[in-house]
Amino acid sequence: MAKGTTIRMWRRTAFLLALIIAGFAVVVVSLFRLQLVQGEEMQTRAVDQYLKDTSISAQRGTIYDCNMKVLAKSAAVWKVVLEPNYIDDDNRELICNGLSQILGLDKADLIERSKKRTYYDVVKNKVETDVKDQIVAFKEENEITNGIRLIPDYKRYYPYGKFASSVLGFTGSDNQGLAGIEAQYDSELTGVPGRLVTAKNAVGTDMPFDYEQMVDAQNGNSLVLTIDEVVQHFLEKYLEEGVANSGTRNRACGIVMNVKTGAILGMAVKGDFDPNDPFTLTDPKEQAAVDALQGEERT
């Protein structure tokens, strides 16, 4: 009887030992997979959890005519950033009221955003330099050292307005070329964006800017066209006169070429548009036709 009991105890012990060994083996295999097989993936996830990567715009290259007259360039604008974790109850009203008046933003919305647990909240993009100067003056007058940050950005500008618009094309709000030369040579003009890497704490809140690292942007390349500003000017002038005198429905095109080299000195299409505001119709008749459309017809 005692011998049978002993055998059963040994069997139970052996079974429990086998379970322990099997469980240990499962743990070892899991650790092996995590450290060796999935190690790189897990490391990437860990980095993503405590780092925040913000893109910094590169300056888009300038477009010149054959005599180096500027046809398209990127002008400096500013990104206005709120730093809520630097804003306390003593200066919250002052900061939000000031930004509301300067930027034309809703004060209540700014107050709500100023209570976020973050050091970085973009409240407005593409702010012109004169507005930026107002913000700087406001900070100096009220001795505000933290809470508002201004980050350089760029906006595409065409100094001649509608001039050569069908050739140059235009860019979108993100400075990407959408038509014409701007789209055809977008990869050359764009450059390489920079990066602003900041740390986040365990609950996902941005750490102070003492923990940031900046990688400078690489500006885009410039282009020199064969277009001659003077030739282009007269081509567009005579096309406009031709449209007016012939009674055509605002449509004409023309090309001026150097017969010896094949270089395009002028190329234009009428009607045209202002690349500084490409999505606004300048022809009242066309605008009226669009306004008359309803529902899906407008898209």
C-alpha positions in Angstrom: 0.0 0.0 0.0 2.8 2.4 0.9 4.7 1.4 -2.2 1.8 2.2 -4.5 1.3 5.6 -2.8 5.0 6.4 -3.3 4.8 5.5 -7.0 1.7 7.8 -7.5 3.5 10.6 -5.7 6.5 10.2 -8.0 4.3 10.2 -11.0 2.6 13.4 -9.9 5.9 15.0 -9.1 7.2 14.0 -12.5 4.1 15.4 -14.2 4.4 18.7 -12.4 8.1 18.8 -13.2 7.3 18.2 -16.9 4.7 21.0 -16.8 7.2 23.4 -15.2 9.8 22.5 -17.8 7.3 22.9 -20.7 6.2 26.3 -19.3 9.9 27.4 -19.0 10.5 26.3 -22.5 7.6 28.4 -23.8 9.0 31.4 -21.9 12.4 30.8 -23.4 11.0 30.5 -26.9 8.9 33.7 -26.4 12.0 35.6 -25.2 14.0 34.3 -28.2 11.3 35.6 -30.6 11.0 39.0 -28.9 14.8 39.6 -28.6 16.0 38.1 -31.8 13.2 37.7 -34.3 11.0 40.7 -33.3 13.8 42.7 -31.6 14.0 45.4 -34.3 10.3 45.8 -34.5 9.9 46.1 -30.7 12.7 48.6 -30.6 11.0 50.7 -33.3 7.8 50.7 -31.3 9.6 51.7 -28.1 11.3 54.6 -29.9 7.9 55.7 -31.4 6.4 55.7 -27.9 8.8 58.3 -26.5 9.8 60.4 -29.6 7.7 62.8 -31.6 8.9 63.7 -35.1 7.8 67.0 -36.6 8.6 67.9 -40.2 10.3 71.3 -41.0 9.7 72.7 -44.4 12.6 73.1 -46.8 12.8 76.3 -48.9 11.6 75.6 -52.4 14.0 76.5 -55.2 13.6 79.8 -57.2 12.5 79.8 -60.9 14.2 82.4 -63.1 13.8 83.5 -66.7 16.9 83.3 -69.0 18.1 86.7 -67.7 17.8 85.7 -64.1 14.6 87.6 -63.4 12.7 85.9 -60.6 9.4 84.3 -61.8 8.6 82.2 -58.7 10.2 82.2 -55.3 9.5 81.1 -51.7 8.9 83.9 -49.2 9.4 83.5 -45.5 6.2 82.9 -43.4 5.7 81.6 -39.9 4.0 78.8 -38.0 2.5 80.0 -34.7 2.8 77.4 -32.0 1.1 77.4 -28.6 3.1 75.8 -25.7 0.3 74.9 -23.2 2.6 73.3 -20.6 4.4 76.6 -20.3 1.1 78.5 -19.8 -0.3 78.9 -16.3 -3.5 80.5 -15.0 -1.8 83.8 -14.4 -1.0 84.4 -18.1 -3.5 82.2 -19.9 -6.0 85.0 -20.4 -3.4 87.5 -21.6 -1.8 85.1 -24.1 -5.1 83.8 -25.6 -6.6 87.3 -25.8 -3.5 88.6 -27.6 -3.3 85.8 -30.1 -7.0 86.0 -30.7 -6.8 89.7 -31.6 -3.6 89.4 -33.8 -4.5 86.2 -35.6 -8.3 86.6 -35.7 -8.9 83.3 -33.9 -11.6 82.4 -31.5 -10.5 83.2 -27.9 -12.5 80.5 -26.3 -11.0 77.9 -28.6 -7.5 79.2 -27.8 -8.2 79.0 -24.0 -9.3 75.4 -24.4 -6.2 74.5 -26.4 -4.0 76.2 -23.9 -5.1 73.6 -21.3 -3.8 70.6 -23.3 -1.0 68.5 -21.8 1.5 69.3 -24.5 4.4 71.6 -25.4 3.5 71.9 -29.1 0.1 72.9 -30.6 0.1 74.6 -34.0 -2.7 77.3 -34.0 -2.0 78.9 -37.4 0.1 78.2 -40.5 1.5 80.5 -43.2 1.5 83.7 -41.1 3.1 86.7 -42.9 6.1 88.5 -41.4 4.2 91.6 -40.5 1.8 89.5 -38.3 4.8 87.7 -36.8 6.3 91.0 -35.9 3.1 91.9 -34.1 3.3 88.7 -32.1 7.0 89.4 -31.2 6.1 92.9 -30.1 3.2 91.6 -28.0 5.5 89.1 -26.3 8.1 91.8 -25.5 5.5 94.4 -24.3 4.0 91.8 -21.9 7.3 90.1 -21.0 6.1 86.7 -22.2 9.1 84.4 -22.5 7.2 81.1 -22.9 3.9 79.9 -24.1 4.1 81.1 -27.7 6.6 79.9 -30.3 7.3 81.0 -33.9 8.7 78.5 -36.4 10.0 79.5 -39.8 8.0 78.2 -42.9 7.7 79.1 -46.6 5.0 80.3 -49.0 5.2 80.3 -52.8 5.1 83.7 -54.3 4.8 84.8 -58.0 5.9 88.4 -58.3 4.4 88.9 -61.8 1.0 87.6 -60.9 -0.7 86.0 -64.0 2.5 86.3 -66.0 3.5 82.9 -67.6 1.0 81.1 -65.3 0.3 78.4 -67.8 4.1 77.6 -67.9 5.0 78.0 -64.3 1.9 76.3 -62.8 1.4 76.6 -59.1 1.9 74.8 -55.8 -0.6 73.6 -53.1 -0.8 74.6 -49.4 1.9 72.0 -48.6 4.3 73.6 -51.2 4.0 70.6 -53.5 4.0 71.4 -57.3 0.5 70.7 -58.7 0.8 72.0 -62.3 3.3 73.3 -64.9 7.0 73.6 -64.2 6.3 73.5 -60.5 4.9 69.9 -60.9 7.3 68.7 -63.7 10.4 69.6 -61.6 8.8 69.2 -58.2 11.5 66.7 -57.0 14.3 69.2 -57.9 12.6 72.2 -56.5 11.3 70.7 -53.3 14.4 69.9 -51.3 14.6 67.7 -48.3 12.5 68.6 -45.2 14.2 68.9 -41.8 13.0 67.3 -38.6 12.3 68.4 -35.1 12.5 65.4 -32.8 11.1 65.9 -29.3 10.8 63.5 -26.4 7.5 62.4 -24.8 7.1 61.1 -21.2 5.3 57.9 -20.1 1.8 59.4 -20.4 2.5 60.8 -23.9 2.9 64.4 -23.0 5.6 66.3 -24.8 8.8 67.0 -22.8 10.2 70.5 -22.6 12.2 71.8 -25.6 15.4 71.2 -23.7 15.0 67.6 -24.9 14.6 68.4 -28.6 17.0 67.7 -31.5 16.8 69.7 -34.8 17.8 68.3 -38.2 18.2 71.2 -40.7 16.2 71.1 -43.9 18.1 71.0 -47.3 16.8 73.7 -49.6 15.6 72.8 -53.1 17.5 73.5 -56.4 16.6 76.5 -58.5 15.7 76.5 -62.2 16.7 78.8 -65.0 14.2 78.7 -67.9 14.7 79.6 -71.6 11.7 81.9 -71.2 12.6 85.6 -71.8 10.5 87.9 -69.6 10.3 90.6 -72.3 9.3 88.2 -75.1 6.8 86.5 -72.8 5.3 89.9 -72.0 4.7 90.9 -75.6 3.4 87.4 -76.5 0.8 87.6 -73.8 -0.1 91.2 -74.7 -0.8 90.3 -78.3 -2.7 87.2 -77.4 -5.0 89.3 -75.2 -5.5 91.7 -78.1 -6.2 88.9 -80.5 -8.8 87.4 -78.2 -10.5 90.8 -77.7 -10.5 91.6 -81.4 -11.5 88.2 -82.8 -14.5 87.6 -80.6 -13.2 84.2 -79.4 -14.3 83.0 -76.1 -11.2 83.9 -74.1 -9.1 81.2 -75.6 -5.8 81.6 -77.5 -2.2 80.1 -77.3 1.1 81.0 -78.8 4.8 79.9 -78.7 7.9 82.0 -79.6 11.0 79.9 -80.4 14.6 80.6 -81.2 14.8 78.9 -84.7 18.6 78.3 -84.3 18.6 76.5 -81.0 14.9 75.5 -80.5 14.9 77.3 -77.1 11.4 78.4 -76.1 11.5 82.1 -75.5 7.8 82.6 -74.8 4.8 80.3 -74.4 1.3 81.4 -73.2 -2.3 80.4 -73.1 -5.2 82.8 -72.7 -7.3 82.8 -70.5 -4.9 82.4 -67.6 -5.0 82.5 -63.9 -3.1 84.0 -60.9 -0.8 81.3 -59.5 -0.8 83.2 -56.2 -4.5 82.3 -55.9 -5.0 79.5 -58.5 -8.3 78.2 -57.2 -10.2 81.5 -57.7 -11.8 82.2 -61.1 -11.0 85.6 -62.5 -13.5 85.5 -65.3 -16.9 86.7 -63.9 -18.8 84.6 -66.5 -17.0 81.4 -65.5 -17.6 82.2 -61.8 -21.3 82.8 -62.5 -21.5 79.5 -64.4 -19.9 77.6 -61.4 -22.2 79.4 -58.9 -25.2 78.3 -60.9 -24.2 74.6 -60.6 -25.8 72.5 -57.8 -24.9 69.3 -55.9 -22.6 66.9 -57.7 -22.4 69.2 -60.7 -20.1 71.5 -58.8 -17.5 68.8 -58.1 
